[in-house]
Amino acid sequence: MTQKAIKIDIDQNGIALLTIDVEEQSMNVINQDFISELEAHIKRISEEDNIKGAVITSGKDSAFLAGADLNMILGGLAKGGEADPEDIFKASFALNKLFRSLETCGKPIAVAINGLTLGGGLELSLACHYRVVADNDKIKLGLPEVQVGLIPGAGGTQRLPRLMGIQLALPYLLQGKNMTPKQALSNNIIHEIAPADEIVDKAKAWILAGGKAEQPWDQKRFKIPGGQGVYDPNIVQTFMGAPAMTLKQTKNNYPATVAILSAVYEGHQLPIDTALEVESKYFTQQIMGSVAPNMIRTLFVNKNKADKLIRRPKDQPEMKTKKLGMLGAGLMGAGIAYVSAKAGIEVILLDRELEFANKGKDYSRAILEKGIKRKKTTQEKADKLLSLIKPTTDYADLEGCDLIIEAVLEDPKVKADVTQKTQAVVPEGCIYGSNTSTLPISMLAKASQDESKFIGIHFFSPVDKMPLVEIIMGKNTGEEALAKALDYVRQIRKTPIVVNDSRGFYTSRCFMTYPVEATNMLHEGIAPALIENSGVYAGMAVGPFAVLDEVSLELSYHIAEATKKALGDAYKSEACDEVVTRLYADLGRKGKKNRKGFYEYPEDGKKYIWPELSEHYPLLDEQPSQETVTKRLMYRQALEVVRCLEENVVTAPEDADIGAIFGWGFAPWTGGPLSMIDTIGLDKFVDECNSLRQIHGDVYKIPELLNKMHANSERFYK
């Protein structure tokens, strides 16, 4: 038998060592080869008398087993909508049956875990009779399926509660939380922690010492820790509170969480074999829905392609950044300096005054001090990182930099000045990137000596937490600059998307339609709380008014004024302009920065919507439904995304959806704006937008691209 995923060796004591080493994968995953070979190995272990038991371990240093190959799952989903649900269930139940056959094969099975163990990897481990984990706090064990819209589908919702109790298990199932080895031991999930080079020997020793081939739940008097059954007071209390708490967290947008609760509730009252069928039933429901396929495609498959630099020019050699010149030590510049130094890059942090530059370095120091307190880093590592950041006011210190990132004031004259001063001292081949969020790259590049080496590198705030970087190609930006920027983004472990130049680029342009339409609705007399909550309950990261306060009404006002000046008669004013002008220019409400915006920010309490908003914008006697408000907020964003695709600002649906979710917090459960349109269906989406246009104007006009797709019955994702 060809061994493409699991190698088997039988030692002199009759113990089979199954080493997982999936071919052509940097990390072990459950694919079809894995399933076929494990099935064959289980049969052999069960049937051959000379085999006393087996130990399963990993042949890769990167991880033990990272779960099912989501590409394989998504590939099966392509025809899932047309497939018989019974066929989908049988396919889903196959892995559950396989793991059940492992734990009932009649031979003791131990697992020696040497690294990351997630999803199906942990479910395989739970189906083994004895679990040994390497003594390494960096090892994570968990069931993260809910984060891509799925439920654990190979026994996780049944075995985890049977080992650690329902109440303790639910947060790990519903939130996809991970455990360290020590936490797993205290939760009764594993049996032993040992040095990494001893885990296989420890597992074998357990078998030789008479380890039993029986799981707790297969014993007659087994009881779930902490209580079981619908009449147990602890269980009643747990299942009374869990749905409400889950609804509060998910806003009812993630059906997998309800399915997990249902699978645990029903399954814990049943024999394990029947319970596993219940789990597979709920797993099948998620596969045949829209949320899981959309989330898997965008958050996993397409994000992985972006992380692997699918947009990188193939003929350019690798260009790692060794010395970065960071111009501007404000919030953005300080954050970029931190993530760069964290990646081992030398950073020259330049500002017009040394006090500002030092303050920028202090941003990194503050993050590291928190990390030391929480034992996530050491003083030695913190000192090493800080030593890579050099604050300065002297442009001469930029000599030798191979990449520059500018994050100074959003003023073309200021940016042109620092560009010219910088290029007077840096090497000729140095790539120059601007972190501007609104100004056209092609315009800024005119101050450069070589426009082909000028590119946009747009980060999101806070830089150390936000995962996306938007790479913007100016009209004359060359492939060398693109390759350099993408290589740098990979170095700092961010996800890049590549877009073409326009005012606001892709993310800023589309994102602003969210608070703009919200403010238009406020002007119409729609209640601000209704608008704000409709955004939150749609799954957006934050409400639209909270967003404007965070960005600052002052900045929004100045961006609008600059845009009016640049576009002249082409500028299309909206009611939002009047609202922002009144709040900022007339009433001095700048946003969160001066504790006065759409919200009030008391020093000794939680923020609340400014009550006097209704005096300036009286409420309509008859308010629209939440569904109508939500539709306006979400459809307005989606239409602008389609326009960006039509205008070639963003060149692929995958980049559009990734940029929306990771850039401005578009509802992840949708898979992104274009996935959302596909799910709604073009017929319905076009009809509803046309209806909205009749009432609210041309902001809901259907782009020609969408009309053509509608006429040809096309989708964004085939």
QUIGISUL-V595672 format. One record per residue. N is the residue number from 0. SS is DSSP state (helix for helix, strand for strand, loop for the rest). OMEGA is omega in degrees with one decimal (none if undefined). NEAR is the number of other ideal C-beta (glycine too) atoms within 8 Angstrom. Layout:
n: <N/N>
ss: <SS/SS>
omega: <OMEGA/OMEGA>
near: <NEAR/NEAR>
This chain:
n: <0/1/2/3/4/5/6/7/8/9/10/11/12/13/14/15/16/17/18/19/20/21/22/23/24/25/26/27/28/29/30/31/32/33/34/35/36/37/38/39/40/41/42/43/44/45/46/47/48/49/50/51/52/53/54/55/56/57/58/59/60/61/62/63/64/65/66/67/68/69/70/71/72/73/74/75/76/77/78/79/80/81/82/83/84/85/86/87/88/89/90/91/92/93/94/95/96/97/98/99/100/101/102/103/104/105/106/107/108/109/110/111/112/113/114/115/116/117/118/119/120/121/122/123/124/125/126/127/128/129/130/131/132/133/134/135/136/137/138/139/140/141/142/143/144/145/146/147/148/149/150/151/152/153/154/155/156/157/158/159/160/161/162/163/164/165/166/167/168/169/170/171/172/173/174/175/176/177/178/179/180/181/182/183/184/185/186/187/188/189/190/191/192/193/194/195/196/197/198/199/200/201/202/203/204/205/206/207/208/209/210/211/212/213/214/215/216/217/218/219/220/221/222/223/224/225/226/227/228/229/230/231/232/233/234/235/236/237/238/239/240/241/242/243/244/245/246/247/248/249/250/251/252/253/254/255/256/257/258/259/260/261/262/263/264/265/266/267/268/269/270/271/272/273/274/275/276/277/278/279/280/281/282/283/284/285/286/287/288/289/290/291/292/293/294/295/296/297/298/299/300/301/302/303/304/305/306/307/308/309/310/311/312/313/314/315/316/317/318/319/320/321/322/323/324/325/326/327/328/329/330/331/332/333/334/335/336/337/338/339/340/341/342/343/344/345/346/347/348/349/350/351/352/353/354/355/356/357/358/359/360/361/362/363/364/365/366/367/368/369/370/371/372/373/374/375/376/377/378/379/380/381/382/383/384/385/386/387/388/389/390/391/392/393/394/395/396/397/398/399/400/401/402/403/404/405/406/407/408/409/410/411/412/413/414/415/416/417/418/419/420/421/422/423/424/425/426/427/428/429/430/431/432/433/434/435/436/437/438/439/440/441/442/443/444/445/446/447/448/449/450/451/452/453/454/455/456/457/458/459/460/461/462/463/464/465/466/467/468/469/470/471/472/473/474/475/476/477/478/479/480/481/482/483/484/485/486/487/488/489/490/491/492/493/494/495/496/497/498/499/500/501/502/503/504/505/506/507/508/509/510/511/512/513/514/515/516/517/518/519/520/521/522/523/524/525/526/527/528/529/530/531/532/533/534/535/536/537/538/539/540/541/542/543/544/545/546/547/548/549/550/551/552/553/554/555/556/557/558/559/560/561/562/563/564/565/566/567/568/569/570/571/572/573/574/575/576/577/578/579/580/581/582/583/584/585/586/587/588/589/590/591/592/593/594/595/596/597/598/599/600/601/602/603/604/605/606/607/608/609/610/611/612/613/614/615/616/617/618/619/620/621/622/623/624/625/626/627/628/629/630/631/632/633/634/635/636/637/638/639/640/641/642/643/644/645/646/647/648/649/650/651/652/653/654/655/656/657/658/659/660/661/662/663/664/665/666/667/668/669/670/671/672/673/674/675/676/677/678/679/680/681/682/683/684/685/686/687/688/689/690/691/692/693/694/695/696/697/698/699/700/701/702/703/704/705/706/707/708/709/710/711/712/713/714/715/716/717>
ss: <loop/loop/loop/loop/loop/strand/strand/strand/strand/strand/loop/loop/loop/loop/strand/strand/strand/strand/strand/strand/loop/loop/loop/loop/loop/loop/loop/loop/loop/strand/loop/helix/helix/helix/helix/helix/helix/helix/helix/helix/helix/helix/helix/helix/helix/helix/helix/loop/loop/loop/loop/loop/strand/strand/strand/strand/strand/strand/loop/loop/loop/loop/strand/strand/strand/loop/loop/strand/loop/helix/helix/helix/helix/helix/helix/helix/helix/loop/loop/loop/loop/loop/loop/loop/helix/helix/helix/helix/helix/helix/helix/helix/helix/helix/helix/helix/helix/helix/helix/helix/helix/helix/helix/loop/loop/loop/loop/strand/strand/strand/strand/strand/strand/loop/loop/strand/strand/strand/loop/helix/helix/helix/helix/helix/helix/helix/loop/loop/loop/strand/strand/strand/strand/strand/loop/loop/loop/loop/loop/loop/strand/strand/loop/loop/helix/helix/helix/helix/loop/loop/loop/loop/loop/loop/loop/helix/helix/helix/helix/helix/helix/helix/helix/helix/loop/helix/helix/helix/helix/helix/helix/helix/helix/helix/helix/loop/loop/strand/strand/loop/helix/helix/helix/helix/helix/helix/loop/loop/loop/loop/loop/strand/strand/strand/loop/helix/helix/helix/helix/helix/helix/helix/helix/helix/helix/helix/helix/helix/loop/loop/loop/loop/loop/loop/loop/helix/helix/helix/loop/loop/loop/loop/loop/loop/loop/loop/loop/loop/loop/loop/loop/loop/helix/helix/helix/helix/helix/helix/helix/helix/helix/helix/helix/helix/helix/helix/helix/helix/helix/helix/loop/loop/loop/loop/helix/helix/helix/helix/helix/helix/helix/helix/helix/helix/helix/helix/helix/loop/loop/loop/loop/helix/helix/helix/helix/helix/helix/helix/helix/helix/helix/helix/helix/helix/helix/helix/helix/helix/loop/loop/helix/helix/helix/helix/helix/helix/helix/helix/helix/helix/helix/helix/helix/helix/helix/helix/helix/loop/loop/loop/loop/loop/loop/loop/loop/loop/loop/loop/loop/loop/loop/loop/strand/strand/strand/strand/strand/loop/loop/loop/helix/helix/helix/helix/helix/helix/helix/helix/helix/helix/helix/helix/loop/loop/loop/strand/strand/strand/strand/strand/loop/loop/loop/helix/helix/helix/helix/helix/helix/helix/helix/helix/helix/helix/helix/helix/helix/helix/helix/helix/helix/helix/helix/loop/loop/loop/loop/loop/helix/helix/helix/helix/helix/helix/helix/helix/helix/loop/strand/strand/strand/strand/loop/loop/helix/helix/helix/helix/loop/loop/loop/loop/strand/strand/strand/strand/loop/loop/loop/loop/loop/helix/helix/helix/helix/helix/helix/helix/helix/helix/helix/helix/helix/loop/loop/loop/loop/loop/loop/loop/strand/strand/strand/strand/loop/loop/loop/loop/loop/loop/helix/helix/helix/helix/helix/helix/helix/loop/loop/loop/helix/helix/helix/strand/strand/strand/strand/strand/loop/loop/loop/loop/loop/loop/loop/loop/loop/strand/strand/strand/strand/strand/strand/loop/loop/loop/loop/loop/helix/helix/helix/helix/helix/helix/helix/helix/helix/helix/helix/helix/helix/loop/loop/loop/strand/strand/strand/strand/strand/strand/loop/loop/loop/loop/loop/loop/helix/helix/helix/helix/helix/helix/helix/helix/helix/helix/helix/helix/helix/helix/helix/helix/helix/helix/loop/loop/loop/helix/helix/helix/helix/helix/helix/helix/helix/helix/helix/loop/loop/loop/loop/loop/loop/helix/helix/helix/helix/helix/helix/helix/helix/loop/helix/helix/helix/helix/helix/helix/helix/helix/helix/helix/helix/helix/helix/helix/helix/helix/helix/helix/loop/loop/loop/loop/helix/helix/helix/helix/helix/helix/helix/helix/helix/helix/helix/helix/loop/loop/loop/loop/strand/helix/helix/helix/loop/strand/loop/loop/strand/strand/loop/loop/loop/loop/loop/loop/loop/strand/strand/loop/loop/loop/helix/helix/helix/helix/loop/loop/loop/loop/loop/loop/loop/loop/loop/helix/helix/helix/helix/helix/helix/helix/helix/helix/helix/helix/helix/helix/helix/helix/helix/helix/helix/helix/helix/helix/loop/loop/loop/strand/loop/loop/helix/helix/helix/helix/helix/helix/helix/helix/helix/helix/helix/helix/loop/loop/loop/helix/helix/helix/loop/loop/helix/helix/helix/helix/helix/helix/helix/helix/loop/helix/helix/helix/helix/helix/helix/helix/helix/helix/helix/helix/helix/helix/helix/helix/loop/helix/helix/helix/loop/loop/loop/helix/helix/helix/helix/helix/helix/helix/helix/loop/loop/loop/loop/loop/loop/loop>
omega: <177.3/-177.6/-179.4/-175.3/-175.1/176.5/-179.6/175.4/-179.2/-176.3/-174.9/177.8/178.9/178.0/178.9/175.1/177.6/-177.3/-179.6/178.8/-173.4/-177.7/174.6/176.0/178.1/179.4/179.6/175.4/176.8/175.5/-175.7/176.3/179.3/-177.0/-178.0/-177.1/178.1/178.1/179.9/-179.6/178.4/179.1/-179.1/-179.5/-178.3/-170.9/-173.7/-175.6/-177.5/178.1/-177.3/-177.5/-176.6/173.3/178.0/178.3/-178.1/175.8/180.0/177.8/-173.5/-176.1/169.7/179.8/-172.7/177.1/-176.4/175.5/-176.9/173.2/178.2/179.6/-178.8/177.2/177.9/-178.8/-174.6/178.3/-177.5/-179.0/-178.8/-174.6/175.4/179.3/179.9/177.5/178.1/178.8/-179.5/178.4/179.7/-175.9/-175.2/-178.9/176.0/178.0/-179.0/-179.5/176.7/177.8/177.1/-174.8/178.3/-176.0/178.0/178.0/179.0/-179.1/176.5/177.8/178.2/-171.6/-176.0/-177.2/-178.0/-177.4/-173.2/173.2/179.8/176.1/176.7/179.4/173.4/-179.0/-179.5/177.5/175.4/-174.3/-178.3/-173.7/177.8/-178.4/178.4/-178.9/-177.1/-176.7/179.0/177.2/178.5/175.5/-178.0/179.5/-172.7/-173.6/-177.6/-177.9/172.5/173.3/-179.5/168.1/173.8/-172.2/179.4/173.4/-175.0/-178.4/-177.9/-176.6/-178.1/177.4/179.9/178.8/-172.0/-177.6/-174.2/-175.4/179.8/-175.6/-172.3/178.9/179.2/179.5/-173.6/-177.8/-177.9/-179.5/176.8/174.5/166.6/176.0/-179.5/177.4/179.4/178.6/-179.4/178.4/178.5/-179.4/176.5/-176.8/-170.4/171.0/-176.9/173.7/-173.5/-177.2/-179.4/-170.1/179.5/178.6/178.6/179.8/177.9/-179.6/178.3/179.3/-178.0/179.4/176.4/178.9/-174.8/178.9/-177.8/177.9/-179.9/-175.9/175.7/177.0/-171.6/-174.6/-178.3/174.0/179.3/178.4/176.1/176.2/177.9/178.9/-173.6/-178.1/177.9/-177.2/-179.9/-179.0/177.5/-179.0/-179.3/-175.6/170.2/-175.9/-172.5/-179.8/-179.4/179.0/179.1/178.2/179.1/-177.4/-171.2/-176.6/177.2/-179.2/-174.1/-177.0/180.0/-178.7/176.8/179.1/177.9/178.2/-179.2/-179.3/179.0/-177.6/-178.8/-172.3/-175.2/179.4/-172.3/169.8/-171.6/-178.1/177.8/179.8/179.4/175.3/177.3/178.8/-179.3/176.3/-179.7/175.4/179.2/178.4/-178.5/179.0/-175.9/175.6/-179.6/-173.7/-177.8/178.6/-180.0/-178.8/179.3/-177.0/-174.7/-171.9/-178.7/-171.9/-176.3/175.3/178.0/177.6/178.0/178.9/177.9/173.1/179.8/-179.5/-176.5/175.2/-172.6/-175.6/-179.6/177.9/178.4/-176.6/178.7/176.9/179.3/-178.1/-177.0/170.7/-178.3/-177.5/-176.2/-176.1/174.9/-175.2/-178.8/-178.9/178.8/178.6/178.8/177.6/-178.9/-176.3/178.9/178.5/177.6/178.5/177.5/-178.9/174.3/-175.7/170.5/-174.9/-171.3/173.0/-173.7/174.6/-176.8/178.2/179.7/-179.9/178.5/177.7/176.2/177.2/179.0/176.4/177.6/-178.9/-179.3/178.2/-177.5/178.3/175.4/179.8/178.4/179.7/-179.0/178.1/176.3/175.2/-179.8/178.3/179.8/179.3/178.3/179.4/179.3/179.4/-178.4/-179.8/-179.9/-177.7/-179.6/176.5/-178.9/170.5/-172.7/179.6/179.8/179.4/179.7/179.6/179.3/177.8/176.4/174.5/174.3/170.0/-178.2/177.6/179.7/-176.6/-178.9/179.6/-176.7/-179.1/178.8/-179.5/178.4/-179.3/-178.4/177.0/-177.8/178.5/-179.0/-174.7/175.2/-175.0/-176.8/178.7/-176.7/-176.7/-176.7/177.5/-175.8/-179.4/176.5/178.7/179.6/-179.9/-176.0/-172.7/-178.2/-179.2/-179.0/177.2/-179.4/-176.8/-178.3/177.5/-176.2/176.4/-177.8/-176.0/179.8/-179.5/-179.8/-173.7/174.7/176.1/-169.3/177.1/178.5/-175.1/-4.5/-172.0/-175.8/-178.6/-175.7/-169.6/-171.2/167.4/-179.6/178.5/-174.8/178.1/171.7/-177.9/-176.3/178.9/-178.0/-178.0/178.5/179.2/179.1/-179.9/-179.8/-179.0/-179.8/177.7/178.2/-179.7/177.0/179.1/-177.0/173.6/172.4/177.8/-179.4/161.6/-178.8/-179.7/177.5/-170.8/169.2/179.5/-176.9/-179.7/180.0/-170.8/-178.7/-179.2/-177.7/-178.7/-175.0/177.4/-179.2/177.1/178.5/-179.5/176.6/-178.7/172.2/-179.7/176.2/180.0/179.6/-178.5/176.3/-174.4/-178.3/179.3/177.6/179.5/-176.6/-178.5/177.6/176.1/-179.1/-176.8/172.5/178.5/176.3/-175.2/176.9/178.4/-174.7/179.4/174.6/177.6/-178.7/177.3/179.1/179.4/-178.6/178.0/177.7/179.9/179.2/179.1/-176.6/176.6/179.1/179.5/179.4/179.4/176.8/-178.3/-177.3/-174.5/179.0/-177.1/-178.9/-178.7/179.7/-177.8/175.1/-179.1/178.5/-178.1/-180.0/-179.0/-178.7/178.8/-179.6/-177.0/-175.9/-172.0/-176.2/-173.3/176.5/-179.5/-174.5/-174.7/-176.2/-174.7/174.9/174.5/179.9/176.7/169.2/177.9/164.6/-176.8/179.6/-178.2/-174.2/-179.7/-178.7/178.0/175.8/-178.6/-177.7/-174.3/-175.0/175.4/-177.2/175.5/179.4/-179.3/-175.3/-175.5/172.9/177.7/179.7/-176.9/177.0/176.8/175.9/-179.7/179.6/179.9/178.9/-179.3/-179.9/-179.4/-174.2/-178.3/179.0/177.6/-176.0/179.1/178.7/175.2/178.5/178.0/178.3/177.0/179.7/-178.1/179.3/171.9/169.3/-166.9/-177.4/177.7/-179.0/179.4/179.9/-177.7/177.3/-179.0/-179.2/-176.9/-174.6/-178.6/-178.1/171.4/174.4/-172.9/-176.2/-176.1/179.6/-171.8/-179.2/-175.0/-177.7/172.5/179.2/179.2/177.0/-177.5/177.5/-176.3/-175.2/179.7/-177.2/-177.3/-179.3/179.9/-177.5/177.1/177.7/177.3/178.4/-179.7/-179.5/-177.4/-168.6/171.9/-169.0/174.8/178.1/177.3/-178.7/176.0/-177.2/177.9/-178.3/176.6/179.1/178.4/-179.8/-179.0/-177.3/-179.5/-179.2/175.7/174.7/178.3/-175.3/none>
near: <4/3/8/7/12/12/8/11/7/9/8/3/7/10/14/14/12/13/11/15/11/12/7/3/8/4/9/15/12/12/12/6/10/14/12/8/13/13/10/9/13/12/8/11/14/9/5/7/3/6/13/10/15/15/16/11/16/13/7/11/4/8/13/13/15/11/12/13/8/10/7/10/12/12/7/10/11/6/7/11/5/4/8/5/8/6/8/13/11/8/8/13/11/9/13/15/9/13/13/13/10/13/12/7/11/5/11/13/17/18/14/12/17/11/12/11/16/16/14/13/16/14/15/15/15/13/14/13/11/14/13/16/16/13/8/7/6/4/14/10/16/13/14/11/14/16/8/12/16/14/16/16/14/13/14/17/14/15/11/15/14/11/12/10/10/14/8/10/13/14/8/13/16/12/8/12/7/9/12/10/15/8/8/12/13/6/10/7/12/13/7/11/10/11/7/9/4/8/16/10/7/12/15/13/8/14/15/9/6/4/11/6/10/6/9/7/8/9/8/3/4/9/5/11/7/8/10/9/8/6/5/9/6/9/14/10/8/11/10/8/8/11/10/8/8/12/9/7/8/9/10/6/10/10/10/14/12/9/13/16/14/9/14/15/9/10/14/15/8/9/5/12/7/9/13/15/10/12/18/13/9/14/14/12/10/15/15/9/10/6/15/14/14/16/15/16/13/16/11/11/11/11/12/8/9/15/8/6/10/6/11/10/7/4/4/10/4/4/10/7/13/6/12/16/14/16/12/14/15/10/8/12/17/16/14/14/18/14/12/13/15/8/9/5/13/9/13/13/16/16/14/4/7/9/6/11/15/9/10/16/15/9/13/14/10/8/10/12/9/8/10/12/6/6/5/5/8/6/6/6/8/14/8/8/12/12/6/11/13/9/12/10/8/6/9/6/9/13/8/7/13/13/13/14/14/15/13/9/6/9/7/8/6/9/16/11/8/12/13/9/9/15/11/6/9/11/8/4/6/13/13/13/14/15/15/12/8/11/11/9/16/11/8/17/12/8/8/12/3/7/12/9/13/16/18/15/15/14/12/11/8/7/12/7/5/10/6/14/12/16/17/13/12/15/6/9/13/8/8/11/14/17/13/14/14/14/14/13/13/11/10/11/5/10/12/15/16/10/16/9/13/11/10/9/16/17/14/11/14/14/10/9/12/15/13/11/14/15/15/12/11/14/11/8/8/13/8/12/7/12/17/14/10/12/15/10/11/12/9/13/4/9/12/15/17/12/11/16/13/9/10/13/15/10/8/13/12/9/10/10/8/10/11/10/7/7/9/7/4/5/8/4/5/8/9/12/9/8/12/14/10/10/11/14/6/7/8/7/12/11/15/10/7/8/8/11/15/13/12/9/9/8/5/3/4/4/7/7/11/11/6/6/11/10/6/6/10/6/9/8/3/4/7/7/5/9/6/8/14/12/10/12/17/12/13/14/15/13/16/11/14/14/9/15/14/10/7/7/12/14/8/6/9/10/15/16/15/16/16/15/14/10/14/11/7/11/11/9/11/13/16/14/16/15/15/14/13/11/10/8/7/14/7/8/12/12/8/10/13/10/8/12/13/5/6/8/6/5/11/13/8/12/10/7/9/14/10/9/11/12/6/6/5/8/7/9/8/2>
